[in-house]
Every structure is written in C-alpha cells, then in structure tokens.
C-alpha cells in the first residue's frame, strides 16, 4: 500500500516539476513584454492630467486619456494578480519539497491552474491594441438561405455567444430578435457591454457554416446551413458621424416576442432607414418608443462609421492593387456534426473535434488564434 502511494506521489511531483517549468517560461515571457514600473509611471502621469481644472473642456483629448487609463489599469491589475500567484506557487513548491507534506499538493495544483488562466488572459489583453478593441460591441446574427435550417443554426450561434458573454461576465441586452415561423430566428441584435467586448468578438465576424443531420428532415438527410455574424464597436465618441434628419425614415411598429405586457400593445418598436446608404437598424427591446429610437440611432452611427472605414480601406486596396472577395460562401468557420465532429476556422486553421464545449460558448481558443493571426499578418 505504501509503495503504491509513493509511486503516485512521485508521479505527481514529476508532473508538477514539468508544469513549474512551463509556468516559469510563461511568466518570463510576460516580464519581457510588460514593464510594470513604466505602466505605473504612465498611469500616474495620466491621472495627474485628469486632475487639471480644464481637463474635460477638451473633449477629444480627455476621451483619449480616459480610454488609455481604461486599458492600462485592468492590465496592471491582472499583472499584479499573476505576480502574487507566482510568488505563492514558488513558496508552496518549496514547502512540498522540504516539508514533504502531500496536503499542500491540492492547493499548489489549484494555484497553478489559476495562474495558467490568468497568463492566458494576459496574453489575450496584449493582442488587443487596435483603436476600437476596448469598446463594447454590437453583434448581429442573420440566417442564410434555407429557411428553418438556417434559422435554427442562427439561434444556435446566438446561444453560443450568449453563453460566452455570461462566462466572461459581460452585460448584454437583446435589443431586437425576430423569431422564425417554425423554429430558430430570422435575426437578432445584441448590445454587449464591457471592456474589450469588441476586441474579442471581432473574430466572429463573417459567415459560419453548419453541416449536420437535419432534425427537421423526416428522411434524416445531411444538410448544410449558413448564418452571418456582424460585429461592430459601440462608439464612445460619435461626434464625427453627422446624420441629417432629412436622410432618415423612421417607422414604428408593435414589438413581437417575449418582453412583458407592453409587447404588441403600443407601437414602441422603431425601425430607422438611413436613405443615402440604405442602412436599416431597428430596436424593440425598450419599453418606450423614445428609448428604442435612441438605441437604434446608436447602432446606426456605429454602422455608418464602419461603412466609412470600409470605403477608406477599399480606396487603399485599389491603390495597392488588392482585391478582397466577400461572398456568402466564403465562410470563416465550419461546424461539422456529421459524418464526424469537427469545428475548423478557415483563417487560422485552428480546429477541434470537441464540439460540445464550443457550442456552449467556450470559443476563447478560436478567438485567441484569430488575434494572433492578425498580429502575424
């Protein structure tokens, strides 16, 4: 019996040694790219500026400074957490070796799992340095051609993203959802509020393809379905986007679906069409027509900002002789449930055969691989 326990203990110690080496290497990489003294100095300098009497009088500059502080403070806090856990791990590991106390093993393993998650989170934060990455997000989901099949797939994607939001403690509001006649959804728009929501979710923008045995086919045939996902940053400063009243057509209608007693009672839902670009947005979640209009205008400004950015990029591509194909069939990710299980991102080639966790919202590896892919371009 003692010999068996000793063997198990030695195997655990060997595994711990290997994991300790990996953690030391990962922590060393963090120290190479993150200089806490420099970050502390930058935060102090920026905070000093915010204390100036005329700080808020220059809106553009004050917004820029507050955005930078919003980026630096959580990153510094995360680094401090990693540093503290790293120190605790070092002490616990030394005690296990000197005191020969196996009861410390469980605490050490828990701390090692914790620091691994924190380091992964830290690595992700370093990849999020584009202009709108810290912003909250607007995510819209639309089924492709194919009726109930694609509508059901769109709802599955919506569930996946909602699960992801809940896991990451992002606050979200479904501001518009159109149910399918038989199953699924015709469309859904969700406001996702939280630091770096856009930075994470921008990896999901594009066409998602599903291959499965259809639950709606009496002959149990294999079907391929498509759904598109659009992701926009919520604009904190939308002063650059000027919208004239004459360019808008505003329609009101009765809300549909779940939402309480006010649904289907008053024409509180709002649909806004920006006539020059034929951009259409709608909101039916809020109780008042005024609130729905305010949210719809917020989304419209984000969409028009994206259109401006796309136009600038097209002009740059034209000068560079580039051509980008954007087609319904050019999917970014495939989800195969039959005849085998596989989810593959066609941009990064990252794939997994473990489909259930992904559909339950565990998409972080796909997000991380995409962010690394963008950095490598």
N, C-alpha and C positions, 0 to 999 in steps of 0.2 A: 504493500500500500504506500509506504513512504517513498519507495523508489519511483512509483508512478507519479506521485505528487511532485517529486523532484524533477522528473523529466518534463512534466507540464510547465513547471515554474521556469526551468531553463529555456524551454522553447519560447515562453512569453518574454523572458529577458532578451533573448536574441532578436525577437521581433521588435521589442522596444528600442534596442540599440539601432536597428535599421531605421525605424521611424524617427528616432532622435537625430540621426544623421540627415535625413530628409528635411526635418524641421530646421535644423541649423543652416542648411543650404538655402532654404526658402527665406529664413529670417535675414540671412546675409544679403540676399538679393534685394530685400526690402530696404535694408540700410544703404545699399548702393544708390538707390533711386530717390530715397526720401530723406531729406535733411531737416530734422525737427527744429533745430536751432534757427535755421533760415526761415522756416514756416512760422515759428513763433514771432520772429522779428517782423515779418511781413504782416502778420495779423495785428501786432501791436501798432505798427505804422498806420494801417488802415483804420483801426479803431480810433486812433488819435484824430484822423481826418473826420470821422463821423461825429466827433465831439465838437467840431467847429460850429460856431453860430450860424454860418451861412451854408452849411453842408447841403441842406435839402433845396436850396434855391437853384442849384444847377442839377436839374433832373437827370440828364444823361450821365453825368459823372457820378452822381450819388447812386444811381441804379447799377452802374458798372462796379462800384466799390462794394455795394451790398451783395451783389452776385458773387464777387470774388470771396468775400467773407463766408458766404453760404457754402462755397466749395471747400475752403480751407479748414474751417472749424470741424466739420464731421470727419474729414480725412485725418486731422491731427488727433482727434479723439479716438479714432479707430487704431491709429498707430500706438497710442498710449495703452490701449487695451491689449494689443499684441505684445508690446514690451512687457507689460505686467504679467501676462500669462506665461511668456517665455521665461521670465525670472522664476516664477513659481514652478514651472516644469523642471528647470535646472536644479532647484533645491530638492524637489521630490525625487528626482532621479538619483541624486547623490545620497539621499536618505535610504532609498531602496538598496543601494549598493553597500552602504556602510552599516545600516541597522538590520538589514536582511528581514525587513518587515513586509510580508506579502499583502497586508491590508492596505498599503499605500498604492498598490498597483491599480486598483479601480479608479482612484482619484487621478492618478497620472494619466491613464488612458483617456479619461473624460476631458482632462485639460488639453491633451494632445489633439483630440478630435475638435475641441473648441478652437484651438489656435489654427488648425488647418482650415476651418471655415472662415475665421477672421482674415487669414492671409489671402484666401481666395477672394473674399470680399474686397480686400485692399487692392489686390491686383486688378480687379474689375474697375475700381474707382480711378485708378491711374490711366485706364484706357478711355475714360470718359472726359475728354478735354475739348470737344468741339463746342461751338458757340452756344447751341441750344440744349446740349446734353443735360445740364442741371434742371431744366424746366419740367413742369408737369406735362402730361400728354393727353392727346385726344386720339382714341383708337376707334376705327370704324370697320365693320365686317359686312361683306356682301357676298351672297352665294352667286355662283356662276350659272350658266345654262344647265338645265337638267331637273328643274322643278324640285320635288320633295327631296330627292337625293342630295342635291347641293344645299338646300335649305337646312336639312338636318346636319350636314357637315359644318355649315356656318355656325350653327348653335353649339356643336361640339367644340369648335375653336373658341367661341365666346366663353364657354365653361372653362376651358383650359386657361385662358387669360385671367378670368376672374379668380380662379384658384391660385394662380401665380401672384396676383395682386394681394390676395389675403395672406399668402405665405410671407410676403415681403412687407406687410403692414402698410400698404398703400391704401389711402382712402379713395373710393371710386363711386361714381354716380352714373347709372344707366340713364342717359337723357333722352334716348329715343330707341324704341325697339318695335319692329313690325313683325308680327307673328305670321308664319306660313299657314296656308289653308289647312294642310293635313298634319304637318309636323315642321319643326325647325323654325328658322327666322328668315324673313326677307331682307332685313337689315338691322343693324344695331350700332349705336354710337355710345361710347363710354368716356367720361372725363376721369382721368387717372391723376390724382393729386399727390405729389410727394417729390422729394429731391431725387433727381436723375431718372424720373419715370420715363421721360422721352429718350434719354441716353440708352436705357436698357431696351425699351420696346421698339426702337427704330430698326432693330434687327429683324422684326417680324413683318415689315412692310413688303408686300408682294403677293404672289399667287401661291396658295397652298393646295396640294393635290392629294386626294384620298383614293386608295384602292382597297375595296373590301367586298365581301358577300353582302348584298343589299338586304336589310331587314324588311324592306318594302316590296321585294320581288318574290312572288309566290313560287317561282322556279329556282330561287336561291342562286341566281347568276351573279357573276362578279361585275361590279360597276366602278367607274372612275368618276369622281366628283371634284369640282374646283370651287374655291372660295377666295376672295381677295381681301387682304387686310391693309388698311391705310392707317398710317400713324403720323400725327402732326404734333409739334410742340405747342403748348399753350403759351401765348406771347405775354410776357410781363410788361413790355413796353411796346404798345402797338401804335404809337404816335405816327410812325412812318406810313402806316396804311390808312389812306384817306378814302372814305366811302361817301359818295354823294347820295342824298335821299332820292334824287330823280333816277338813279341807277338801280333802285331796289323795287321789287314787287313782293309785298308781304301778304301772305294768305293765312287765315286762321281756320282751324277745324277742330273737331272734337277728338280728344285723346282716346286711344284704344289700348286695351290690355290692362294688366294689373296696375293699381295705383290708388285705390280707395274710392270713396263715394263721389269725388269730384269728376271721375272719369266718365266720359260720354254724357256729361250734364251740361257743361258750358264749352264754348269754342275757345278753349285756353291754349291749345297746341298752336305752334307757329311754324310756318314754312317761309323762308326768305330766299328769293332768287336774285342773284346779282346779274342783271341783264347783260352787261358788256361781256362777261366771261361765261355766262350761263351756269354759274356755280350755285348749287342749291344746298341749303342746310335746313335742318328742322329740329325742333325740340318740343317734347310733350311731357317731360317729367315734372316740371314745376307746377304748382297749383294755380298760379296766375299767368295771364297772357303776357303781362309786363315782364315777369321773371323769365318766361320761356323765350321772349324776344331778346332779352339781354344775353342769355346763354347762347342763343343762335347767332347773334352778332359777334360774340367772342369767337365762335368756331369759324364764322365766315372770314374774319380778319386773319385767322391762322391759315385758312385755305388760300386766301389771296396772297399772303406772304409767301407761301410755298410756290404758288404759280409764278410769282416774280423771281424766286430763286431758280426755278426750273428754266425760265426764259433766259436768265443770265447764263446758266450752265449750257443751254443749247447754243447760245451765241459763242461761248468759249469753245465748245466741241466743234462748231462749224469752222472756227478759225484754225483749230488743231487738226481738222480733217477727220474727226471722230464721228462714229455713228452708233447710237445705242438703240437696240431693239427692245421695245416694250410691248410684249404681246401676251394675250390671255394664256397662251400655252407655255409661256416661259416661266414655269414655276420656280420658286426659290427653295421649296422643300416638298418632299414626297413622304406620305404616311401610308405604308403598305401593311394591311392587316390580313391579306390573303394573296397568294398561297403561302406566304411566310410573313414574319413580323420584322419590319424594318422602317425606321424613320431616318431619312437622309437629307441633309442640307446640301443643295447642289452648288452653292457658292463656296463653301468651306470644305466639303466632302466629309464633314463630321457626321457620324451615323451611330445608331444604337438599335439593337434588337429588342430592348426592354421598353415596349411601347406604353404600357400602362402608367408608369410614373410620369412620362412626358404628357400624356393626355390629362393627368391630374395636376398639371401646372409646373412640373419640375423641368423647366426649359433652360435653366441657367447655363448648362454646358453649351447649348446651341448659341445662346446669347454671347457668352464669353468667346467662343471660337469665331463668331462673326466680328466682334470688336477687334480681336487680334488680326483677323483677315483684313480689316480696314486699315490697321496700322502698318501692315506689311505691304500694302498697295503702293 
